[in-house]
Amino acid sequence: MAARLCALGWSVVVCDIDPARQQQALDAGAYLANAPDTAARALTADGVLIVCVVDAAQSREVLLGAQGALAAMLSGQTVMLCPTIAPTDAEALATALAEHGVGCIDAPMSGGPVRARDGSMSLMLAGPAALLARHEALLGTMSSQRFVISERVGDGARTKLVNNLVAGINLVGAAEVLALAERLGLDLGTTLDVIERSSGQSWIGSDRMRRAIAGDLAPRAHVTLLEKDTRLAVEASREAGFNGPLGAAAASVFAQAHAAGMADLDDASLLQLLRQTRR
């Protein structure tokens, strides 16, 4: 994201705890800040603070912690919330921002680093129409795939949880059927060739299972990410009074993978987990 913005002429200040990411930002042409409040002080009067972290706890730390950005932000500035978090957390953060006159765009994203770099990642946007219009140039630079969900902060988060739940269900399903294919004595590569050209095809299934078949479990998306996202989706489902047949089952598989020591592996490792399934 930072590399794309820098390449297209935006002034970007990056705060990150990972030295490798700091160097990437410098190489891309960004400036570095040593804390969120320092980054906030570098914003223009109408600037946007993009929060791109893992979860709600990290979002709160970035915005409201001891060196949180909000204390240094000015009325009229905007925070763009990109992590996958519970709708209630998005709403609570938006309320805290509003008390300081800071706007909030609920903007979870999907697509990974390559699509972020080329501007084709999906952005699920929720927030006041006037706020979205004010920052249309920035949003347009970041993504050609922008979906305005509603004016209600939290609806971006709800949409992302629905998307990630079906991604999790599809991934568990792909891992299950390939583990079954192996048990039936089938060649996994050929089986996946058939699935990809037939009614069982799914993008995440193909992407992850190709790597799993090759034994490549280097983390692009850790097991803990879809573990978190499917858990949050199931919680939101229960709060809405909906109890579907697949969501909780898929979430339990990611939890099992974590418990089996796969937390830091790529989520393609679900095939390895389900290969161990017995009667």
VOGU-3710 file (C-alpha; in Angstrom, 3 decimals, decimal comma):
1> maarlcalgw> 0,000/0,000/0,000  2,750/2,414/0,959  4,768/1,594/-2,148  1,791/2,281/-4,413  0,967/5,581/-2,750  4,586/6,745/-2,888  4,940/5,736/-6,539  1,893/7,803/-7,440  3,091/10,946/-5,696  1,436/10,818/-2,289
11> svvvcdidpa> 3,367/11,894/0,787  3,458/8,891/3,098  4,688/8,548/6,682  4,951/4,969/7,965  5,060/3,693/11,535  5,815/-0,018/11,912  7,395/-2,181/14,613  9,065/-4,491/12,050  12,508/-3,245/10,901  12,112/-5,074/7,575
21> rqqqaldaga> 8,862/-3,202/6,897  10,515/0,053/7,921  13,228/-0,528/5,346  10,660/-1,398/2,689  8,885/1,873/3,414  12,118/3,854/3,163  13,017/2,121/-0,085  9,589/3,033/-1,470  10,098/6,702/-0,658  8,110/6,995/2,558
31> ylanapdtaa> 9,187/8,786/5,722  9,397/6,935/9,031  7,780/7,758/12,361  8,839/6,077/15,584  5,352/6,055/17,150  1,714/6,481/16,085  1,433/9,952/17,646  4,535/11,066/15,714  2,948/9,822/12,501  -0,259/11,699/13,338
41> raltadgvli> 1,633/14,962/13,814  2,947/14,614/10,264  -0,572/14,636/8,784  -1,848/17,594/6,825  -4,932/19,388/8,105  -7,113/17,096/5,967  -4,823/14,089/6,255  -5,760/10,430/6,631  -4,251/8,018/9,142  -4,486/4,502/7,658
51> vcvvdaaqsr> -4,543/1,835/10,365  -3,412/-1,452/8,835  -2,824/-3,932/11,660  -4,081/-7,397/12,633  -6,894/-6,970/15,133  -8,952/-4,708/17,386  -6,438/-4,751/20,249  -3,692/-3,464/17,965  -6,078/-0,873/16,500  -6,868/0,422/19,973
61> evllgaqgal> -3,157/0,546/20,836  -2,356/2,516/17,673  -5,162/5,000/18,231  -5,729/5,144/21,990  -2,579/3,706/23,596  0,181/5,469/25,524  1,626/6,872/22,283  -1,653/6,627/20,408  -2,300/8,702/17,324  -5,630/10,174/18,382
71> aamlsgqtvm> -4,112/12,456/21,020  -2,068/14,145/18,273  -4,803/14,347/15,645  -6,728/17,482/14,713  -10,436/17,941/14,258  -11,285/17,381/10,609  -8,708/14,681/10,024  -9,714/11,099/9,223  -8,834/7,579/10,311  -9,203/4,723/7,834
81> lcptiaptda> -9,658/1,386/9,614  -8,400/-1,506/7,444  -8,055/-4,534/9,779  -10,628/-7,305/10,032  -12,327/-6,631/13,361  -15,725/-7,092/14,970  -18,386/-4,558/13,926  -18,790/-3,509/17,557  -15,085/-2,689/17,749  -15,287/-0,597/14,572
91> ealatalaeh> -18,258/1,265/16,021  -16,527/1,852/19,368  -13,397/3,211/17,699  -15,482/5,484/15,458  -17,264/6,849/18,533  -13,939/7,585/20,267  -12,682/9,358/17,136  -15,865/11,385/16,743  -15,481/12,730/20,286  -12,281/14,417/19,039
101> gvgcidapms> -13,819/15,599/15,778  -11,954/12,937/13,769  -13,819/11,113/11,008  -13,772/7,349/10,519  -13,872/5,294/7,340  -14,560/1,627/8,027  -12,451/0,106/5,227  -11,449/-3,551/5,539  -9,563/-4,859/2,540  -9,015/-8,094/0,676
111> ggpvrardgs> -6,461/-9,151/-1,904  -2,986/-9,474/-0,408  0,289/-7,623/-1,061  0,407/-8,022/-4,852  -3,058/-6,568/-5,367  -2,359/-3,818/-2,836  0,719/-2,848/-4,836  -1,090/-2,742/-8,190  -4,218/-1,063/-6,819  -6,620/-3,933/-7,492
121> mslmlagpaa> -7,352/-5,038/-3,912  -10,948/-4,848/-2,703  -11,935/-2,097/-0,274  -15,247/-2,456/1,594  -16,163/1,083/2,562  -18,631/2,279/5,162  -18,917/5,810/6,468  -20,586/9,159/5,800  -20,974/9,830/2,084  -19,399/13,276/2,428
131> llarheallg> -16,321/11,789/4,104  -15,898/9,176/1,385  -16,300/11,843/-1,290  -13,694/14,061/0,374  -11,131/11,275/0,184  -12,151/9,819/-3,181  -8,751/10,609/-4,729  -6,910/8,635/-2,041  -9,358/5,741/-2,133  -9,191/5,643/-5,913
141> tmssqrfvis> -5,411/5,520/-5,811  -5,469/2,636/-3,357  -8,040/0,490/-5,121  -9,908/0,088/-8,373  -12,244/-2,329/-6,598  -14,131/-0,127/-4,143  -17,461/-1,208/-2,717  -19,466/1,408/-0,824  -21,482/-0,675/1,613  -23,379/1,986/3,535
151> ervgdgartk> -22,974/5,124/5,630  -23,004/3,075/8,849  -19,552/2,407/10,296  -19,429/-1,298/11,119  -21,016/-2,438/7,862  -17,594/-2,647/6,219  -16,528/-4,948/9,047  -19,710/-7,005/8,681  -19,113/-7,424/4,954  -15,501/-8,452/5,489
161> lvnnlvagin> -16,512/-11,071/8,057  -19,080/-12,535/5,651  -16,433/-12,672/2,912  -13,802/-14,223/5,150  -16,208/-16,774/6,553  -16,962/-18,109/3,073  -13,224/-18,026/2,329  -12,626/-20,121/5,453  -15,432/-22,534/4,578  -14,055/-22,940/1,044
171> lvgaaevlal> -10,520/-23,506/2,305  -11,589/-26,142/4,824  -13,668/-27,805/2,118  -10,770/-27,851/-0,350  -8,407/-29,319/2,243  -10,985/-31,933/3,233  -11,663/-33,181/-0,284  -7,970/-33,362/-1,177  -7,249/-35,298/2,014  -10,091/-37,620/0,978
181> aerlgldlgt> -8,746/-37,878/-2,581  -5,375/-38,915/-1,202  -6,998/-41,532/1,020  -8,817/-42,853/-2,081  -5,502/-43,264/-3,855  -5,905/-40,343/-6,270  -3,157/-38,036/-7,486  -3,658/-34,697/-5,782  -2,365/-32,539/-8,625  -4,663/-34,191/-11,142
191> tldvierssg> -7,595/-34,018/-8,736  -7,062/-30,304/-8,232  -6,807/-29,849/-12,018  -10,277/-31,362/-12,311  -11,716/-29,291/-9,458  -10,327/-26,057/-10,890  -12,144/-26,661/-14,162  -15,345/-28,003/-12,650  -18,094/-27,069/-10,216  -15,908/-27,424/-7,114
201> qswigsdrmr> -13,536/-24,607/-8,033  -12,736/-21,817/-5,559  -9,953/-19,272/-5,716  -8,711/-19,784/-2,174  -8,876/-23,555/-2,552  -6,707/-23,473/-5,670  -4,274/-20,905/-4,280  -3,688/-22,672/-0,972  -3,909/-26,295/-2,076  -1,366/-25,848/-4,884
211> raiagdlapr> 1,109/-24,703/-2,243  0,083/-27,463/0,172  0,579/-30,163/-2,457  4,071/-28,786/-3,087  4,797/-28,812/0,662  5,194/-25,035/0,699  3,822/-23,860/4,048  5,899/-20,672/4,363  3,426/-18,163/5,801  1,742/-15,743/3,426
221> ahvtllekdt> -1,423/-15,827/5,526  -0,937/-17,381/8,962  -3,472/-19,875/10,304  -4,211/-17,391/13,097  -5,697/-14,852/10,658  -8,579/-16,975/9,371  -8,861/-18,495/12,845  -9,577/-14,989/14,146  -11,783/-13,984/11,237  -13,961/-17,089/11,235
231> rlaveasrea> -14,353/-16,836/15,016  -15,444/-13,196/14,730  -17,848/-14,089/11,920  -19,441/-16,862/13,975  -19,765/-14,506/16,944  -21,445/-11,892/14,738  -23,711/-14,593/13,348  -24,824/-15,630/16,828  -25,413/-12,028/17,852  -27,673/-11,677/14,818
241> gfngplgaaa> -29,625/-14,801/15,811  -28,358/-16,853/12,865  -26,886/-20,323/13,285  -25,700/-21,675/9,940  -24,494/-25,253/9,419  -20,940/-24,580/8,184  -19,429/-21,470/9,765  -18,822/-22,829/13,252  -17,516/-26,097/11,818  -14,984/-24,264/9,654
251> asvfaqahaa> -13,925/-22,040/12,563  -13,310/-25,129/14,692  -10,915/-26,546/12,066  -8,753/-23,399/12,179  -8,777/-23,620/15,985  -7,674/-27,265/15,725  -4,823/-26,294/13,402  -3,677/-23,688/15,925  -3,835/-26,232/18,756  -1,847/-28,688/16,613
261> gmadlddasl> 1,090/-26,258/16,442  0,340/-24,777/13,022  -0,429/-21,228/14,150  2,613/-19,704/12,465  2,295/-21,738/9,270  0,443/-20,718/6,145  -3,234/-21,624/6,249  -2,509/-24,066/3,407  -1,394/-26,303/6,293  -5,019/-27,343/6,760
271> lqllrqtrr> -4,309/-30,124/4,252  -1,542/-31,400/6,532  -3,970/-31,308/9,477  -6,756/-33,152/7,683  -4,389/-35,769/6,298  -4,154/-36,941/9,909  -7,913/-37,509/10,182  -8,947/-41,004/11,201  -12,227/-42,722/11,954
//
